[in-house]
Amino acid sequence: MEEKKNVIKEILEWGYCIIIAVVLALLVRHFIGTPTLVQQQSMQTTFMPGDRLILSRWTKTRKGEYKRGDIITFEAPTVSVVSLADVNFENPVATYSKEPKNIWSKFIYYVLEINKTSYIKRIIGLEGDHIEIKNGKVFRNDEELEEEYLDENVFTDLGSYGVYSDIIVPEGYVFVMGDNREHSTDSRCFGCIPVSKIEGKVWIRFWPFTKFGKVN
């Protein structure tokens, strides 16, 4: 009987250790940092599909400020391409209509991030910035951007679906675009992203190992 009690005690202790380890892992993943895999081509050639990155959650956790040029991931808008009939130039913001209804579904969606689609893009404009796209170039506050991170001869236009080419970024939002402008669904198509929907800022690329290092 004593031996059986010891076995049960040992099993419970191992169970507690496992639960604590899982909780700690989730806390680190949600509040500090987490690995992610690039699956889209919208950030080529800065990042290629298959690149593995570590996202920093720290700016979000401490409610810090994001900077122009930061590469971020964020929850994909419900409507990825706004039709011209539905566009609102006075409030050029992305539509988010998917909202989990209870605590468990919120935990699955926002913490475990199951069935959640995310985009990776670069912040071009912060709240209050005047963003204008013309003649294949991007202008911020009436000054043409020097985008060294773009491939040579990249042409920035509205593509087949873009509608936002001359806007003021609303308070609490950011304007984002992919570096592979011809193959990126971004704020030109769906509007500005709420800062609250930003998941993390790209911190380190750890694969391929030949490109290992901090991302500036």
Secondary structure, DSSP 8 states (H G I E B T S, - for coil): -HHHHHHHHHHHHHHHHHHHHHHHHHHHHHHTEEEEE---STTTTTS-TT-EEEEE-HHHHTT----TT-EEEEE--S-SS--TTT--TTS-B--------SHHHHIIIIIS-TT--EEEEEEEE-TT-EEEEETTEEEETTEE---TTS-TT-----TTT---SEEE--TTEEEEE-SSGGG--SHHHH-BEEGGGEEEEEEEEEESGGG-EE--
